[in-house]
């Protein structure tokens, strides 16, 4: 007999039309395969997921706004505390009363001085620099009513 050389095997199926793992495809991979259609359950799940994401994003945004507001309020309290420390370290020759307005100055020795007399009430300026017009609050912190920077 003749020695026939065996030719290599050639697969007649187009490799672009097959897959190694047909179970992972979202559709039937053969002509006789079952038809896969989206179910109402899939649509419901998708809509529910979108609604949940929208709601939770809104709630997270509200919480972020609340955090920002709390941070602003904390900064305002810290600023009042810092100002109170400056004022209570100043020279005060009277007893400040709650809800009364006072004025903070810097004298020639660069010391803070609290006065009952406003910057526009002096006939001749007595202090080197006007800093603030302040009001004593019930918690013994101070509210700035006017600043030299204004």
Backbone torsions as a table, in degrees:
resi	resn	phi	psi	omega
1	UNK	NA	156.7	179.1
2	UNK	-77.0	142.0	175.9
3	UNK	-79.6	107.8	179.7
4	UNK	-91.8	131.7	172.9
5	UNK	-82.3	127.9	178.8
6	UNK	-79.9	129.5	178.3
7	UNK	-81.5	150.9	179.6
8	UNK	-64.1	151.1	-178.7
9	UNK	-71.1	131.0	176.6
10	UNK	-114.9	120.1	-179.6
11	UNK	-75.4	123.7	-178.0
12	UNK	-77.3	-8.1	-177.7
13	UNK	-87.5	131.8	-179.5
14	UNK	-64.0	122.8	-178.1
15	UNK	-63.9	-20.1	177.7
16	UNK	-75.7	-12.3	-176.5
17	UNK	-109.5	14.4	177.0
18	UNK	-131.6	169.2	178.4
19	UNK	-139.3	153.5	177.7
20	UNK	-71.5	-34.3	-176.5
21	UNK	-124.6	80.0	-176.6
22	UNK	-64.4	-19.1	-178.5
23	UNK	-72.7	-14.7	-178.7
24	UNK	-91.6	-5.3	-179.2
25	UNK	-77.0	143.5	179.8
26	UNK	-83.4	8.2	-179.2
27	UNK	-141.9	167.7	179.3
28	UNK	-66.6	138.6	-176.5
29	UNK	-101.4	-0.6	175.6
30	UNK	-132.0	163.6	-179.5
31	UNK	-62.5	-36.4	-177.6
32	UNK	-88.8	5.3	-178.1
33	UNK	-72.5	161.5	-180.0
34	UNK	-69.4	142.8	178.3
35	UNK	-77.1	131.6	179.3
36	UNK	-110.9	116.8	179.6
37	UNK	-118.2	148.5	175.3
38	UNK	-63.3	138.8	-179.7
39	UNK	-96.7	166.8	176.0
40	UNK	-61.7	-33.9	-179.3
41	UNK	-61.4	-39.9	178.2
42	UNK	-65.5	-40.1	178.1
43	UNK	-66.2	-43.9	179.3
44	UNK	-61.6	-44.2	-179.2
45	UNK	-62.6	-42.6	-179.7
46	UNK	-64.2	-44.5	179.2
47	UNK	-66.1	-39.8	179.0
48	UNK	-63.5	-40.8	179.2
49	UNK	-63.5	-42.4	178.6
50	UNK	-64.5	-42.6	179.6
51	UNK	-64.1	-42.2	179.6
52	UNK	-62.2	-44.3	179.7
53	UNK	-63.1	-41.3	179.4
54	UNK	-63.3	-44.5	-179.5
55	UNK	-65.8	-45.3	-178.9
56	UNK	-68.2	-34.5	175.8
57	UNK	-63.8	-39.7	177.3
58	UNK	-63.8	-43.4	-179.8
59	UNK	-65.7	-40.0	177.7
60	UNK	-64.2	-37.4	177.9
61	UNK	-65.5	-40.3	177.6
62	UNK	-63.1	-42.6	178.9
63	UNK	-64.1	-40.5	178.5
64	UNK	-61.9	-42.0	178.3
65	UNK	-63.9	-39.0	177.7
66	UNK	-65.5	-39.9	178.2
67	UNK	-63.0	-43.0	178.6
68	UNK	-61.3	-42.9	179.0
69	UNK	-63.3	-44.9	178.6
70	UNK	-62.1	-38.0	178.2
71	UNK	-64.7	-40.5	177.1
72	UNK	-63.6	-43.3	180.0
73	UNK	-65.0	-40.5	178.6
74	UNK	-64.0	-39.5	178.5
75	UNK	-65.0	-41.3	179.0
76	UNK	-62.4	-41.6	178.1
77	UNK	-65.2	-42.7	179.0
78	UNK	-63.5	-39.8	177.6
79	UNK	-62.9	-42.5	177.5
80	UNK	-63.4	-39.6	179.3
81	UNK	-64.0	-44.5	178.9
82	UNK	-63.0	-42.8	178.8
83	UNK	-64.1	-41.5	179.5
84	UNK	-61.4	-40.4	179.0
85	UNK	-62.9	-40.8	178.3
86	UNK	-64.5	-43.4	-176.8
87	UNK	-68.9	-43.5	-179.3
88	UNK	-70.2	-16.7	174.1
89	UNK	-87.8	-8.9	-178.0
90	UNK	-78.6	168.0	173.2
91	UNK	-77.5	123.4	179.1
92	UNK	-130.3	120.9	-177.5
93	UNK	-104.9	21.1	179.9
94	UNK	-153.1	170.5	177.4
95	UNK	-96.5	112.4	179.2
96	UNK	-65.5	139.8	-179.8
97	UNK	-106.4	146.6	179.9
98	UNK	-63.4	140.4	179.7
99	UNK	69.0	14.5	174.6
100	UNK	-100.1	154.7	-177.1
101	UNK	-100.5	135.8	179.8
102	UNK	-135.1	174.5	-175.1
103	UNK	-133.8	134.1	-179.0
104	UNK	-106.0	130.3	-177.7
105	UNK	-125.7	167.9	170.5
106	UNK	-116.3	125.4	-178.3
107	UNK	-90.0	-176.0	-176.3
108	UNK	-63.4	-24.8	179.5
109	UNK	-92.0	13.2	-178.0
110	UNK	59.4	36.4	175.4
111	UNK	-106.7	146.9	176.8
112	UNK	-79.2	140.6	179.3
113	UNK	-135.0	129.2	176.4
114	UNK	-96.9	132.0	-176.0
115	UNK	-133.2	154.5	174.1
116	UNK	-85.5	-13.6	-175.6
117	UNK	-96.3	128.0	-177.4
118	UNK	-77.2	165.4	-176.5
119	UNK	-64.7	-24.6	-179.0
120	UNK	-94.6	-0.1	-177.7
121	UNK	-97.2	-8.0	179.9
122	UNK	-81.0	137.7	173.5
123	UNK	-75.0	-37.0	175.8
124	UNK	-135.2	127.5	-177.2
125	UNK	-55.1	129.0	-177.3
126	UNK	-94.3	-25.0	-174.9
127	UNK	-115.0	159.8	-178.4
128	UNK	-66.9	-41.3	-175.2
129	UNK	-151.2	135.9	171.8
130	UNK	-84.8	135.9	179.9
131	UNK	-110.3	-57.5	-174.6
132	UNK	-146.5	151.9	161.9
133	UNK	-104.2	126.0	-172.5
134	UNK	-130.8	159.9	177.8
135	UNK	-127.0	132.3	179.1
136	UNK	-78.3	123.8	-179.6
137	UNK	-92.5	167.0	-175.8
138	UNK	-62.7	-27.0	179.2
139	UNK	-87.7	10.7	179.6
140	UNK	65.7	24.0	166.4
141	UNK	-100.4	175.0	-173.8
142	UNK	-122.3	140.3	175.4
143	UNK	-104.4	130.7	178.2
144	UNK	-80.2	121.9	177.3
145	UNK	-96.4	-34.1	-179.8
146	UNK	-149.1	143.7	-179.6
147	UNK	-124.8	151.5	177.5
148	UNK	-63.7	-22.7	-179.1
149	UNK	-79.7	-14.1	-178.0
150	UNK	-72.3	NA	NA
